[in-house]
Amino acid sequence: MSITTNSHMQKSLRTPNVFELLPKLIWHLDEPVADSAFITTHLVSEFARKTVTVILSGVGGDELFGGYRRYLGTEIARYYNLLPRFLSRTVLPGLINQLPVDRNSKLRNTFRLARAFVGSSHLSPEASYIGYLTVFTEAAKASLLHKDVSKILGQQAFTPISDRYLGNGHATDPKTMMMFLDLKTQLPDDLLQLTDKMSMASSLECRVPFLDHELVEFAARIPAKLKVNRLTLKYILKKAMNPLLPAEILNRNKRGFGAPVGSWLRRDLRPLSEEILSKANVERRGYFDWQAVRRTIDLHLAEQEDHTDHILALINFELWCQIYLDGFDYHRRNGLPGLTHSV
């Protein structure tokens, strides 16, 4: 089943027309990216291209100068670990897991972040980092994957990210370790890639001044405590910019660049997930267990879990399969450039 929709469904959307947008963006990306920032990046690029041909991006600033909330984990853990063990390991996790989560609501997003922190507070810094960045946990993969696919993947050996990039010389402190791993993995494999592909899809050139090699080398020599000072992210960068930027810019809360896909999936884009991740599509593709996919969607709709990234990843994967594996008919139906050969 393709992503074609009826006119009533199209008119119900109050968001950008993602029904038409997603297939075209997946075609430009060449792969099923789970980061919703590719949607926002495309929309911004399309808007900017109306007046300019080159833009500057702040990509890289968070990795170099400590801008992600996950870097606060060790600071918060210092106080959290003072609590009695039965509170920190049993009572609080049980309570927090009952609270509704939604990354597009300030309060419910706080619950979401608290759940992630409490769930990993007893782990090593390396394991906590992996937990923060992992879209599908091992348990989630075991549940979602079809048993035949699980059997094949179970025979593969995967090297942990921390071992691959840190080797025997682990960083002296957890924050430095996380920033280094982000610089080596998420930055090139996700952010730079989607920024480049989405801007070029609009014939727009995007430059990233934070990643000038001399600035990167300089930032690598700055101690982590000057980048994340207690609970202040980008501490030294804010100090440096203090004479140049107003306080409302320097002190505003951290905001992600992703689209509000979580809320869309509960409302306007609910028909999208129902159609693309229908029982017929999932079972025909054969990679996932339909009951597990349905349960993932239902938990998200009920706000019991934030499965934004999971559902978006599943939708994008199915779209990628339709575009690159199912042949030329899909391209003709959806107005995509044709493939020169079957993939």
C-alpha positions as CSV (number, residue, x, y, z in Angstrom):
1,M,0.0,0.0,0.0
2,S,1.5,3.4,-1.0
3,I,1.2,6.7,0.9
4,T,-1.5,8.0,-1.4
5,T,-4.4,9.6,0.5
6,N,-7.8,10.9,-0.2
7,S,-8.7,14.6,-0.4
8,H,-10.6,14.6,3.0
9,M,-7.5,13.3,4.8
10,Q,-5.3,16.0,3.0
11,K,-7.6,18.8,4.0
12,S,-7.6,17.7,7.7
13,L,-3.9,18.6,8.0
14,R,-3.1,21.8,9.8
15,T,0.6,21.0,9.6
16,P,2.9,21.1,6.6
17,N,1.7,18.5,4.1
18,V,3.8,15.7,5.4
19,F,1.8,13.2,3.3
20,E,3.4,14.6,0.2
21,L,6.6,15.8,1.9
22,L,7.9,12.7,3.6
23,P,8.4,10.5,0.5
24,K,10.3,13.3,-1.3
25,L,12.5,14.0,1.7
26,I,13.3,10.2,2.2
27,W,14.2,10.1,-1.5
28,H,16.7,13.0,-1.0
29,L,18.1,11.5,2.3
30,D,18.7,8.0,0.7
31,E,18.1,6.4,4.0
32,P,15.3,6.1,6.7
33,V,16.5,8.8,9.2
34,A,14.6,8.8,12.5
35,D,15.6,12.4,13.5
36,S,12.6,14.7,12.8
37,A,15.0,17.6,12.4
38,F,15.3,16.7,8.7
39,I,11.7,18.0,8.2
40,T,12.4,21.3,9.9
41,T,15.7,21.7,8.1
42,H,14.0,21.2,4.8
43,L,11.2,23.8,5.6
44,V,13.8,26.4,6.8
45,S,16.0,25.8,3.7
46,E,13.0,26.1,1.3
47,F,12.0,29.4,3.0
48,A,15.6,30.7,3.0
49,R,16.1,29.8,-0.7
50,K,13.5,32.4,-1.7
51,T,15.9,35.2,-0.9
52,V,19.5,33.7,-0.5
53,T,21.7,31.0,-1.9
54,V,24.0,30.5,1.1
55,I,23.2,30.2,4.8
56,L,25.1,29.7,8.0
57,S,24.3,27.0,10.5
58,G,25.1,26.6,14.2
59,V,25.5,22.8,13.8
60,G,28.5,21.6,15.9
61,G,28.2,24.2,18.7
62,D,26.5,21.8,21.1
63,E,29.1,19.1,20.6
64,L,32.1,21.5,20.9
65,F,30.8,23.7,23.8
66,G,28.5,21.4,25.8
67,G,25.0,22.3,24.7
68,Y,23.0,19.0,25.2
69,R,20.9,18.3,28.3
70,R,22.5,14.8,28.6
71,Y,25.7,16.5,29.6
72,L,24.0,17.5,32.8
73,G,23.5,13.9,33.9
74,T,26.6,13.6,36.0
75,E,25.8,16.9,37.8
76,I,22.3,15.9,38.6
77,A,23.4,12.4,39.6
78,R,25.6,13.9,42.3
79,Y,22.5,15.0,44.2
80,Y,20.2,12.1,43.1
81,N,22.6,9.5,44.4
82,L,22.3,11.0,47.9
83,L,18.8,9.7,48.1
84,P,18.1,6.4,49.9
85,R,18.5,3.5,47.5
86,F,14.9,2.3,47.8
87,L,13.7,5.8,46.8
88,S,16.1,6.2,43.8
89,R,15.8,2.7,42.5
90,T,12.2,1.7,43.3
91,V,9.8,4.4,44.5
92,L,10.8,7.3,42.1
93,P,11.1,5.2,39.0
94,G,7.7,3.6,39.7
95,L,6.1,7.1,40.1
96,I,7.8,8.7,37.2
97,N,6.9,5.9,34.8
98,Q,3.2,6.6,35.6
99,L,3.3,10.2,34.4
100,P,2.2,11.2,30.9
101,V,5.0,12.2,28.5
102,D,5.0,14.4,25.4
103,R,8.1,16.3,24.2
104,N,5.9,19.1,22.8
105,S,4.5,20.0,26.3
106,K,6.9,21.7,28.7
107,L,5.7,19.8,31.8
108,R,5.3,16.5,30.1
109,N,8.6,16.8,28.4
110,T,10.2,17.4,31.8
111,F,8.5,14.1,32.8
112,R,10.1,12.4,29.7
113,L,13.6,13.7,30.5
114,A,13.2,12.7,34.2
115,R,12.2,9.2,33.2
116,A,15.2,8.9,30.9
117,F,17.5,10.1,33.7
118,V,16.1,8.0,36.5
119,G,16.1,4.9,34.2
120,S,19.9,5.3,33.6
121,S,21.1,6.8,36.9
122,H,22.5,3.5,38.1
123,L,24.4,2.8,34.9
124,S,28.0,3.7,34.0
125,P,28.6,6.9,32.1
126,E,29.2,5.0,28.9
127,A,26.0,2.9,29.3
128,S,24.0,6.1,30.2
129,Y,25.2,7.8,27.1
130,I,24.2,4.9,24.9
131,G,20.8,4.9,26.6
132,Y,20.3,8.6,25.9
133,L,21.1,8.2,22.2
134,T,19.6,4.8,21.5
135,V,16.3,4.9,19.6
136,F,15.4,1.2,20.0
137,T,16.7,-0.5,23.2
138,E,17.7,-4.2,23.0
139,A,14.4,-5.1,24.6
140,A,12.4,-3.0,22.1
141,K,14.2,-4.5,19.2
142,A,13.6,-8.0,20.5
143,S,9.9,-7.2,20.8
144,L,9.5,-5.4,17.4
145,L,11.6,-7.6,15.1
146,H,10.0,-10.6,13.5
147,K,11.5,-13.7,15.0
148,D,13.2,-14.8,11.8
149,V,14.9,-11.4,11.5
150,S,16.0,-11.5,15.2
151,K,17.5,-14.9,14.6
152,I,19.7,-13.5,11.7
153,L,20.7,-10.4,13.7
154,G,21.5,-12.4,16.7
155,Q,24.4,-14.0,14.8
156,Q,26.0,-10.7,14.1
157,A,28.7,-9.2,16.3
158,F,28.5,-5.4,17.0
159,T,31.3,-3.3,18.6
160,P,30.0,-0.9,21.2
161,I,30.4,2.8,20.2
162,S,32.5,3.6,23.3
163,D,34.9,0.8,22.5
164,R,35.1,1.7,18.8
165,Y,36.0,5.4,19.4
166,L,37.5,5.5,22.9
167,G,39.5,2.3,22.8
168,N,41.7,1.9,25.9
169,G,42.2,5.6,26.5
170,H,38.8,6.5,28.0
171,A,38.2,10.2,28.6
172,T,39.1,11.5,32.0
173,D,35.6,12.7,32.8
174,P,32.1,11.7,31.5
175,K,31.2,15.0,30.0
176,T,34.3,15.1,27.8
177,M,33.6,11.5,26.8
178,M,30.1,12.3,25.7
179,M,31.1,15.4,23.8
180,F,33.8,13.4,22.0
181,L,31.5,10.6,21.1
182,D,28.9,13.1,19.8
183,L,31.5,14.8,17.7
184,K,32.5,11.4,16.2
185,T,29.1,9.9,15.7
186,Q,25.9,11.9,15.9
187,L,27.4,15.1,14.3
188,P,28.7,13.5,11.1
189,D,26.3,10.6,10.8
190,D,23.1,12.5,11.5
191,L,23.2,16.3,11.8
192,L,25.7,17.2,9.1
193,Q,24.3,14.6,6.8
194,L,20.7,15.7,7.0
195,T,21.6,19.4,7.0
196,D,23.6,18.9,3.8
197,K,21.0,16.8,2.0
198,M,18.0,18.9,3.1
199,S,19.6,22.2,2.2
200,M,20.9,20.9,-1.2
201,A,17.4,19.6,-1.9
202,S,16.5,23.3,-2.2
203,S,19.7,24.2,-4.1
204,L,20.9,26.0,-0.9
205,E,24.5,26.0,0.3
206,C,24.8,25.6,4.1
207,R,28.1,26.4,5.8
208,V,29.0,25.5,9.4
209,P,31.5,28.0,10.9
210,F,31.6,26.3,14.3
211,L,33.4,23.4,12.5
212,D,36.3,25.4,11.2
213,H,39.2,23.0,12.0
214,E,41.1,25.6,14.1
215,L,38.0,26.3,16.3
216,V,37.4,22.6,16.7
217,E,41.1,22.1,17.8
218,F,40.8,25.0,20.2
219,A,37.5,23.8,21.7
220,A,39.0,20.3,22.2
221,R,41.6,21.8,24.6
222,I,39.0,23.6,26.8
223,P,38.2,21.7,30.0
224,A,34.7,20.3,30.2
225,K,34.0,22.2,33.5
226,L,34.2,25.4,31.5
227,K,31.7,24.2,28.9
228,V,29.2,22.8,31.4
229,N,29.4,24.7,34.6
230,R,27.1,23.0,37.2
231,L,23.8,23.2,35.4
232,T,24.7,25.9,32.9
233,L,25.2,24.6,29.3
234,K,27.6,26.3,26.9
235,Y,29.0,28.3,29.9
236,I,32.2,29.6,28.2
237,L,30.5,30.3,24.9
238,K,27.8,32.3,26.6
239,K,30.5,34.2,28.5
240,A,32.3,35.0,25.3
241,M,29.1,36.1,23.6
242,N,27.8,38.1,26.5
243,P,29.0,41.5,25.1
244,L,27.4,40.7,21.7
245,L,24.1,39.1,22.4
246,P,21.1,40.2,24.5
247,A,20.3,38.3,27.7
248,E,17.0,36.9,26.3
249,I,19.1,35.1,23.7
250,L,21.9,33.9,25.9
251,N,19.7,32.7,28.8
252,R,16.7,31.2,27.0
253,N,15.9,27.5,27.5
254,K,17.4,24.9,25.3
255,R,15.1,24.1,22.3
256,G,15.5,21.3,19.8
257,F,15.3,21.8,16.1
258,G,13.0,18.8,15.5
259,A,9.4,19.1,14.2
260,P,6.6,18.4,16.7
261,V,6.1,15.0,15.2
262,G,5.0,13.4,18.5
263,S,2.0,15.7,18.7
264,W,1.2,15.4,15.0
265,L,1.2,11.6,15.3
266,R,-1.5,11.8,18.0
267,R,-3.6,14.2,15.9
268,D,-3.2,15.3,12.4
269,L,-0.8,12.6,11.3
270,R,-2.5,9.7,13.0
271,P,-3.9,8.6,9.7
272,L,-0.4,8.5,8.3
273,S,0.9,6.0,10.8
274,E,-2.3,4.0,10.5
275,E,-1.9,3.7,6.8
276,I,1.9,3.3,6.4
277,L,2.1,1.0,9.4
278,S,-1.0,-1.0,8.7
279,K,-1.2,-4.7,9.4
280,A,-1.1,-5.4,5.7
281,N,2.0,-3.3,5.2
282,V,3.9,-4.6,8.2
283,E,3.2,-8.3,7.5
284,R,3.9,-8.0,3.8
285,R,7.3,-6.4,4.6
286,G,8.1,-9.2,7.1
287,Y,10.7,-7.3,9.2
288,F,8.5,-6.5,12.2
289,D,6.0,-8.1,14.5
290,W,2.6,-6.4,13.8
291,Q,1.3,-6.7,17.4
292,A,4.5,-5.0,18.7
293,V,4.1,-2.2,16.2
294,R,0.5,-1.7,17.1
295,R,1.4,-1.7,20.8
296,T,4.1,1.0,20.2
297,I,1.5,3.2,18.4
298,D,-1.2,2.7,21.1
299,L,1.2,3.5,24.0
300,H,2.2,6.7,22.2
301,L,-1.4,7.7,21.5
302,A,-2.2,7.2,25.2
303,E,0.8,9.3,26.2
304,Q,2.0,6.5,28.4
305,E,5.3,6.4,26.4
306,D,7.0,8.9,24.1
307,H,7.4,6.7,20.9
308,T,7.9,9.7,18.5
309,D,11.3,8.5,17.3
310,H,10.2,4.8,17.1
311,I,7.1,5.5,15.0
312,L,8.9,8.0,12.8
313,A,11.7,5.5,12.2
314,L,9.2,2.7,11.3
315,I,7.3,5.0,9.0
316,N,10.4,6.2,7.3
317,F,11.8,2.7,6.9
318,E,8.6,1.6,5.2
319,L,8.6,4.6,3.0
320,W,12.3,3.9,2.1
321,C,11.4,0.3,1.3
322,Q,8.5,1.5,-1.0
323,I,10.7,4.1,-2.7
324,Y,13.9,2.0,-3.2
325,L,12.8,-1.6,-3.0
326,D,9.3,-1.7,-4.5
327,G,10.1,-0.3,-7.9
328,F,9.2,2.4,-10.4
329,D,5.5,2.5,-9.9
330,Y,5.9,4.1,-6.5
331,H,7.9,6.9,-8.1
332,R,5.3,7.6,-10.8
333,R,2.4,7.6,-8.3
334,N,4.2,10.1,-6.0
335,G,6.0,12.4,-8.4
336,L,9.5,11.3,-7.5
337,P,12.4,11.2,-9.9
338,G,12.7,7.8,-11.4
339,L,15.5,5.3,-10.5
340,T,17.9,4.3,-13.2
341,H,17.9,0.7,-12.0
342,S,16.3,-1.5,-9.4
343,V,17.9,-1.4,-5.9
